[in-house]
């Protein structure tokens, strides 16, 4: 997590901003004349939005609520990444795989007979797609299509000047859309590494993997972060023999203990994790895929490439609107979602902000407020993040390394899960909870957790950081007994006590 860019009321507000990715600069609302925030047309303000995902839809609804006339332009499937090919289908797949795993193996096998489940992939896929279709219809298509202040155009948009879009409609016609303000929310697409031969093979991205009708016997996964590890474990639990090729280690940008814990858990399940391994060449033939690495060759029936996502900005002609991008092509925005153009805002995965749908939706809402004359900023200093592996990974705030980069002297404690009653009664003590505190004030500044259902505890940690709670404050709170979130209290107590010497429900 970067230490800069936090809001005035946030816990890291006094820290020096970190410019982040190449090409980014801090943009200030004062960069533009006050007149730019005012309505410039007779009648409702004209807001154009490119995209229809989480950021775009949140912005469209908020702008319409504030009296604007919204034109939303989408060239593909309504709803964007999350509902169609991201969060929703992946979590359905992961949950199904978890159920299959528990039927095959659990800590209670001595008393509950285990059995190898029969995996009917086509039926699982039909169930998954039915839920995706229902959510897209209810939460995107119906909301946008039935709103009287929102006009949906099906076509591809590009800038044709500072305040004008050229739209090539689905039927081949062209239309010009003039706007007072425009929001770019075009999302991102899977990014491919420069591996020789890869583009000539029928490899999977996450899109194809989630829609695959058959389960491969052998699956190779290139990647070491969220999408790669989530899908690798899911396919392994559905019966595939999975090998992960990690250029460094799993989650190498996080606290090292996170990658170590997940690697142990994966190897215990039979997932092969090849660290410090890169494919230099990929070939495909009748026998499947052949990957050439520095350690030899690897064969697989299918290859999943999950090495990140690239912003969808190349076709927008951003130069015509004087909108700057960074080295990756991501639109540079400030905390108010303003770009380098006074008329253009951006939100979601096409920007240099973190690629999470809840960040995108929050950014879209704030962009709409700012485009319609209000003032709103997005504070990411206490942004929680969750990886839906088993055990889950959940983080918020600063790691020890990030604190050092910000000039903060920190103190930390790591609580093994064999000290958490909930984990003990679950007979599942994989993982840990780590608290990072400001050594001078005692304020909690970061939490990293690897634990079953870690995602259910991380928001409590985020609130504690946001409200500047000390570890002593956290240790004094009442937590319900036999919950995983009680681990936060125990980890906080570890700053002053040996929790191994406390009773199981010590206050």
Residue, then its C-alpha position, 0 to 999 in steps of 0.5 A: x500500500x502506498x503511504x501517500x494521497x490520504x485525506x485530511x481526516x485519515x490516519x496517514x494524512x501528514x505523510x508525504x505523498x508517493x508519486x506511485x507509478x511512472x508518469x503520475x503527478x498529484x493533481x489538485x482541484x485548484x488546477x482548474x478554474x472554479x467555473x469548470x465546476x458550474x453547469x455550462x448548458x441550458x437545462x440539465x447538465x450533460x454527462x457522458x459516461x463511457x463504460x457500464x461496469x461498477x464505476x460507470x453504473x454508480x456514476x450514472x445513478x448518482x449523476x442522474x440523482x443530482x439532476x444531470x442528463x446522462x448518456x452511457x455508452x457501452x460497446x460490449x456486454x452491460x455490467x463490466x468485468x465484475x458481474x460478467x467475468x470477474x468477481x461473481x463467476x469466480x467466487x461461485x467457482x471458488x465456493x463450488x470447489x470449496x464444497x467439493x474439497x470438504x466432501x473429499x477431505x476435512x478435519x473431521x474425516x475420522x467421524x464423518x466419512x469422506x467421499x470423492x465427489x462427482x464433478x459435473x462441470x457443465x451443470x456447475x457452469x450452468x448454475x454459475x451463468x444463471x446467477x451471473x445473468x440474473x445479477x446483470x439483469x437486475x443490477x445493471x440492465x434494468x437499473x440503467x434501461x429503466x431510468x428516465x434520466x439515463x440514455x444507453x447507447x450501444x457503440x464504441x466511443x472515442x474523443x473527438x475534442x475536449x468536450x465531444x465524443x464520436x460514437x460508432x453505433x452497433x448498427x454502423x451509424x455514427x453519432x456525436x455526443x457533446x458533453x459538459x463532463x465525461x467519465x471514462x470507466x472502460x475497465x481493463x482486460x487480461x494482460x499478456x506477458x511477452x513469452x515467445x510462442x504464447x500468442x500462437x496457442x489456445x491459452x486461457x485468460x481468466x475469462x476463458x477459464x471461468x467459462x471452460x466447459x471441461x476440466x483439464x487433467x493438467x493445468x499450468x498457471x502462469x502468475x503469482x497474485x490474486x487471480x492466478x492463485x484463486x483460480x489455481x486452487x479452485x481448479x485443483x479442488x475440482x480435480x485438476x493437477x495444477x502447477x503454478x509458475x511464479x516469477x518470484x514467489x506467491x504474493x511477492x509484493x506483500x508481507x513475505x509471511x503471506x506468500x509463505x503461508x499460502x505456498x505451504x497450504x497449496x503444497x499440502x493440497x497437492x498444488x505444485x508451486x514453482x518459485x522463481x520460475x519463468x516460461x521462456x517459450x510456450x508451444x501447443x500440439x496434439x499432446x497439449x502445452x509444452x512450457x520451456x523454463x530455466x528448470x526444464x520443460x513442463x507439460x499441461x493440457x491447459x494453460x492459464x495466464x493470469x499476470x495482471x490486467x491492462x487498462x482499456x484506454x488505447x482506442x479512446x483517442x485520449x490525446x484529443x481531450x488532453x487526458x494524460x496516462x501513465x506508462x501502462x496506459x492507465x489514466x492518471x487521476x487525483x483523489x477527486x477522480x479528475x484527470x488532466x482535462x477539466x472536463x474529463x474524469x475517470x474511475x475504475x480499472x482504467x485508472x491508476x487506482x487499485x483494481x477492485x470493484x468496490x474502489x471503482x464504485x466508490x470512485x464512480x459515485x464521487x466522480x459524479x458528485x464532482x462532475x455535478x458541482x459537488x466536492x468529494x474525494x476518495x480516501x484509500x488509506x484504509x482500503x481493505x483487500x481480500x484474496x479468496x483462497x483457502x485460507x483467505x488473505x486479507x490486508x489493510x493499511x501498511x506493512x512493516x516495509x511500507x511503514x519504513x518507506x513512509x518514515x514510520x517506526x513501527x512495532x508488530x505482533x504475529x498471532x499464530x492461529x493455534x492461539x485463536x479459539x475459533x480456529x482450534x474448534x474448527x481443527x484448522x489453524x493454518x495461517x496467522x494475524x499480524x498487527x502493525x502499530x506506530x511505535x510512538x503512538x501505539x496506533x494501529x496502522x496495518x493488519x495482514x491476515x491469512x486465515x479461513x474467512x479472513x475477509x470477514x475480520x478485515x473490515x473491523x481492522x479497517x475501522x480501527x485504523x481509520x478511527x486511530x485506535x491504539x492496540x490497547x484500545x483494540x485489546x480492550x474491546x469486547x469481541x464475541x467468543x468463538x469468532x475469527x475476528x476475536x483474533x484481532x483482540x488477541x493479537x492486540x493483547x500480544x503487544x503487552x501479554x503472552x497470550x499463550x498464558x491467558x485463559x481461552x476467553x480472557x478479557 
